[in-house]
Amino acid sequence: MLTALAFVLVHQIDQTIQNAVAQHNIPGAVYHLERNGKVYEKAYGDRALVPRRERMTRDTIFDAASLTKVVATAPSIWLLIERGKVELDAPLNRYLAEARGDMTIRQLLTHTSGLRPDLDLGEPWSGYETGIALAVKEEPLNRPGYVFRYSDINYELLGEVVRRVSGQPLDVFARREIFMPLGMRDTGFKPRTSRRIAPTEFADGVMLRGTVHDPTARRMGGVAGHSGLFTTAADLAKFARMLLRGGAPVFKRSTVTAMTSVQSPPNVLVRRAGGFDIDSGYSRPRGTIFPLGSYGHTGFTGTILWIDPQSKTFYIFLSNRVHPNGKGVVTALQVSLGTLSAKAARVKPKDMLPQRPGGEVGWITRGADVANGIDNLIAKHYAPLRGMKIGVITNHTGIDRGGNPTIDLLRSAPGVDVRAIFAPEHGLFGAADANVADARDPVRGLPVYSLYGQSRKPKPEQLAGLDALVFDIQDVGARFYTYPATMQLAMEAAAEAHVKFIVLDRVNPINGVAVEGPLLHGAAEDFIGWHDVPIRHGMTMGELAKMFAEERHIGVELTVIPLLRWKRAQWQDDAGLPWINTSPNMRSLTEATLYPGVGIVEFSVSVGRGTDTPFELVGAPYVDPERFVAELNTFKLPGIRFDPVRFTPASSNFAKQQCGGAHLTVTDRNVLQPVKTGIAIALALQKLYPTEFQFNGRLLRAPLKLDWSDDERAFRERRAKFLLYD
């Protein structure tokens, strides 16, 4: 009970879950937070809405969905490993003789087998044996051990390994060896009919209640390695406590350590334990405080188990968010609960694992299902590149939805021969803020040719023997960003070398509708003024490639692998795509939103480079913050708020000098006009500080005026023929 806890902030957890109920994202839930024996547990909302309302109770039994993987299947495999019956790095076909390929048990556990996400359900089939027969016939999309792809097939196969090695079906083995020793009396597959079971949704006209929600597991009879388990918060708490105390009475301590620490290959960007998630697009329940090295999992029906071994804390969230119509959403709730749970348990953020090279991927999105070009290419089974020797122009932003680098996806794709990597400004990992030299990738053993060093264009000898250059880099939608210039020069080099040029398209993160600012009007072109487009052009890299090819008369054989399901009005998070820092000082979508405007004055004042919030600050030592903000407010700019501030940048303009200025807060990004905002900032500084402020117009390349509607209208008409999306 609350009175027994030393925790704080549990009222915020209550309010967060109650809000999710009120917004119809979940009908109800059970939440459990525990640290060192101190427990907070509560039921919220309703267990059922259809056919009649039933209040949620703390002993409600839930369809755990993919928690099956880490509560039943992976532990069963590890128990067999502990007993010497299964080897972690043994090939699957040692245990399933008919299995294809050379994937290992470790690769199945960590989702690095290369298999696709799930079996086909388009054709009618049924039965456990049929499902396993289909699973073992699967051919990996990538060579095992190169990429992370979350796949139910992995665990369907592992469940069958348990059956064949132990001689008992998964449900029987897990009950006898794990659930019964732990006293998990309400946990198991195919539960008996009980009003305590939370229903999910309709299937074939029947409300599922005690029948597994997952359609593949349902076809397999309700017992499958990837889904089918039912459980309660109290039972999951027993399981979590067992892990935190080192495994007794089920496992040896060494087994628990292996099962809950990183087991994915070091060359794979995503980090998975021996079943559990640690650091991937699915690790939203970690929130912002639990350290890298905490572990857990989620389930499609709206379930969470997350455990921090360092602080001996865990939390459980069980809901039936798919009830009654499958429309409930918990992605944002997962993040909030992770952060609030850690705060309430007084967990101090600590580093247990190093960060990714190139910065963290911002996994939290609004949840749509847009696919970038690389994801479309995977869906095509890499057919456009089969039989080709290729060079890849990319950096750390070239990733798929799972966080896998495009380089690794391509070099592990069947029939694709990656010979070289070409890196743009900031280098392959996006960390350099100076010219970059050629190098060799120590992990991949491939040459990395710099396109921001002695040469900014691929050399003929670097293209010798290649059939194609493949381009995959995330742009930010502003004319003075250099990645489109890199693409333009590479297209010219490909044309001269008679090499194909293939663009894996990516969304314009600040949307593809808005066009703003002046054209170049004959000003000299260079790496920060690469084509006659406005400052905010509203185009994707694929669309720009088409424009370059025609307007610059580049005779290259161009192919654009397009986005899927993207609408031009969508911002990157609307599209359900994660943010990854595109350069050292472009650390969020908010900063990318402000950049087309704030960038205009970055050669004249400090724009926050050398602080934690670049492009969200503007100022100089001579600026009076209150006076500056008052002047900015006279412009009545939409979608932006200015607050007076003093800050000291550690680098760039006015490094280590205290600056007065404004902090910029985007209040409505859909009406914000960043270019107009940037010009207004320059005009305000020019008026207030005519002597101190010396405007450098290198990025604007036009007079300081607020209205560029004629240029914008002309460009919209000109670009229309190159647009690929509605």
Stockholm file with secondary structure:
# STOCKHOLM 1.0

chainA/1-726         MLTALAFVLVHQIDQTIQNAVAQHNIPGAVYHLERNGKVYEKAYGDRALVPRRERMTRDTIFDAASLTKVVATAPSIWLLIERGKVELDAPLNRYLAEARGDMTIRQLLTHTSGLRPDLDLGEPWSGYETGIALAVKEEPLNRPGYVFRYSDINYELLGEVVRRVSGQPLDVFARREIFMPLGMRDTGFKPRTSRRIAPTEFADGVMLRGTVHDPTARRMGGVAGHSGLFTTAADLAKFARMLLRGGAPVFKRSTVTAMTSVQSPPNVLVRRAGGFDIDSGYSRPRGTIFPLGSYGHTGFTGTILWIDPQSKTFYIFLSNRVHPNGKGVVTALQVSLGTLSAKAARVKPKDMLPQRPGGEVGWITRGADVANGIDNLIAKHYAPLRGMKIGVITNHTGIDRGGNPTIDLLRSAPGVDVRAIFAPEHGLFGAADANVADARDPVRGLPVYSLYGQSRKPKPEQLAGLDALVFDIQDVGARFYTYPATMQLAMEAAAEAHVKFIVLDRVNPINGVAVEGPLLHGAAEDFIGWHDVPIRHGMTMGELAKMFAEERHIGVELTVIPLLRWKRAQWQDDAGLPWINTSPNMRSLTEATLYPGVGIVEFSVSVGRGTDTPFELVGAPYVDPERFVAELNTFKLPGIRFDPVRFTPASSNFAKQQCGGAHLTVTDRNVLQPVKTGIAIALALQKLYPTEFQFNGRLLRAPLKLDWSDDERAFRERRAKFLLYD
#=GR chainA/1-726 SS CGGGCCCCCHHHHHHHHHHHHHTTSCSEEEEEEEETTEEEEEEEEEEECSSSCEECCTTCBEECTTHHIIIIIHHHHHHHHHTTSSCTTSBGGGTSTTCCSCCBHHHHHTTCSCCCSSCCCSSCCCCHHHHHHHHHTCCCSSCTTSCCCCCHHHHHHHHHHHHHHHSSCHHHHHIIIIIHHHTCTTCEESCCCCTTBCCCCEETTEECSSSCSSHHHHHTTSCCSSSCEEECHHHHHHHHHHHHTTSTTTSCHHHHHHHHSCCSCTTCSSEECSSSEEESTTCGGGTTTSCTTCEEEEETTTEEEEEETTTTEEEEEEECTTTTTSCCCCHHHHHHHHHHHHHHTTCCCCCSSCCCTTCCEECCCCCCCCBCHHHHHHHTTTGGGTTEEEEEEECTTCBCTTSCBHHHHHHTSTTEEEEEEEECTTTTTTCCSSCCCCEECTTTCCEEEESSSSCSSCCHHHHTTCSEEEEECCCCSBTTCSHHHHHHHHHHHHHHHTCEEEEECCCCTTCSSCCBSCCCTTCCCBTTBCSSCCSBCCCCHHHHHHHHHHHTTCCCCEEEECCBSCCTTCCTTTTTCCEECSBTTBCSHHHHHHHHHHGGGTTTSBCSTTSSSTTSEEEETTCCHHHHHHHHHTTCCTTEEEEEEEECCSSSTTTTSCEEEEEEEESCTTTCCHHHHHHHHHHHHHHHCTTTCCCCCTTTCSCSCSCCHHHHHHHHHHHGGGCCCC
#=GC SS_cons         CGGGCCCCCHHHHHHHHHHHHHTTSCSEEEEEEEETTEEEEEEEEEEECSSSCEECCTTCBEECTTHHIIIIIHHHHHHHHHTTSSCTTSBGGGTSTTCCSCCBHHHHHTTCSCCCSSCCCSSCCCCHHHHHHHHHTCCCSSCTTSCCCCCHHHHHHHHHHHHHHHSSCHHHHHIIIIIHHHTCTTCEESCCCCTTBCCCCEETTEECSSSCSSHHHHHTTSCCSSSCEEECHHHHHHHHHHHHTTSTTTSCHHHHHHHHSCCSCTTCSSEECSSSEEESTTCGGGTTTSCTTCEEEEETTTEEEEEETTTTEEEEEEECTTTTTSCCCCHHHHHHHHHHHHHHTTCCCCCSSCCCTTCCEECCCCCCCCBCHHHHHHHTTTGGGTTEEEEEEECTTCBCTTSCBHHHHHHTSTTEEEEEEEECTTTTTTCCSSCCCCEECTTTCCEEEESSSSCSSCCHHHHTTCSEEEEECCCCSBTTCSHHHHHHHHHHHHHHHTCEEEEECCCCTTCSSCCBSCCCTTCCCBTTBCSSCCSBCCCCHHHHHHHHHHHTTCCCCEEEECCBSCCTTCCTTTTTCCEECSBTTBCSHHHHHHHHHHGGGTTTSBCSTTSSSTTSEEEETTCCHHHHHHHHHTTCCTTEEEEEEEECCSSSTTTTSCEEEEEEEESCTTTCCHHHHHHHHHHHHHHHCTTTCCCCCTTTCSCSCSCCHHHHHHHHHHHGGGCCCC
//
